Amino acid sequence: QQQVKQSPQSLIVQKGGISIINCAYENTAFDYFPWYQQFPGKGPALLIAIRPDVSEKKEGRFTISFNKSAKQFSLHIMDSQPGDSATYFCAASISGGYNKLIFGAGTRLAVHP
Amino acid sequence: DSGVTQTPKHLITATGQRVTLRCSPRSGDLSVYWYQQSLDQGLQFLIQYYNGEERAKGNILERFSAQQFPDLHSELNLSSLELGDSALYFCASSLGTGGSGELFFGEGSRLTVL
């Protein structure tokens, strides 16, 4: 119940295309869903996050879509650029208290010029 | 730069040995987290400390231990090392207790066990 399942494992997109990464969770107590971006040799860094009271959140070219009934959420990267090439992790946690952030397995995105 | 400092960046050791990984959190952050990243397991939560006390525990092996000192830096001790312990170990910090706040990750300590 603590798992977050992420797909695909890897993704190749052409420059200007849309990158879509999906995640699913089981624990209905999760109420905070961030996405982290990790470049080679660096630690993960927060990209965008959403709470289940909204179905979509957009920041620039990055959008999170959230489907509470299906217990799924996804990251859309519009107009993908070579600089977006990185590993993306979805995560989930229960806000409040001492609650750990559970990460998905990661998606390695390559945007080809 | 996240403000989280981890040392050493790289470490090569032999099976059966013991190593200590060190983490200095961002200034003002009270929570420190340790994560293990391996190729086939993604980011696995190990343990969280808040203001010196252990607050949450994940899949941390009994051979591993951690602590957070009064100056808020943290150390992760790995003993009786096995080949499978080879991984990237990340430290992260946050201002609050976690769960709904941003975690700031260091650049990791890459451990290779030969």
Chai-1 contact restraints between the chains, C-beta under 6 A:
chainA,res_idxA,chainB,res_idxB,connection_type,confidence,min_distance_angstrom,max_distance_angstrom,comment,restraint_id
A,Y32,B,S100,contact,1.0,0.0,6.0,A-B,restraint_1
A,K42,B,E107,contact,1.0,0.0,6.0,A-B,restraint_2
A,G43,B,F90,contact,1.0,0.0,6.0,A-B,restraint_3
A,G43,B,F105,contact,1.0,0.0,6.0,A-B,restraint_4
A,G43,B,G106,contact,1.0,0.0,6.0,A-B,restraint_5
A,G43,B,E107,contact,1.0,0.0,6.0,A-B,restraint_6
A,G43,B,G108,contact,1.0,0.0,6.0,A-B,restraint_7
A,P44,B,F105,contact,1.0,0.0,6.0,A-B,restraint_8
A,L46,B,E102,contact,1.0,0.0,6.0,A-B,restraint_9
A,S93,B,G99,contact,1.0,0.0,6.0,A-B,restraint_10
A,I94,B,G99,contact,1.0,0.0,6.0,A-B,restraint_11
A,S95,B,G99,contact,1.0,0.0,6.0,A-B,restraint_12
A,S95,B,S100,contact,1.0,0.0,6.0,A-B,restraint_13
A,G96,B,G99,contact,1.0,0.0,6.0,A-B,restraint_14
A,Y98,B,R55,contact,1.0,0.0,6.0,A-B,restraint_15
A,Y98,B,A56,contact,1.0,0.0,6.0,A-B,restraint_16
A,Y98,B,T97,contact,1.0,0.0,6.0,A-B,restraint_17
A,N99,B,G99,contact,1.0,0.0,6.0,A-B,restraint_18
A,K100,B,F45,contact,1.0,0.0,6.0,A-B,restraint_19
A,K100,B,A56,contact,1.0,0.0,6.0,A-B,restraint_20
A,K100,B,G58,contact,1.0,0.0,6.0,A-B,restraint_21
A,F103,B,G42,contact,1.0,0.0,6.0,A-B,restraint_22
A,F103,B,L43,contact,1.0,0.0,6.0,A-B,restraint_23
A,A105,B,G42,contact,1.0,0.0,6.0,A-B,restraint_24
A,G106,B,G42,contact,1.0,0.0,6.0,A-B,restraint_25
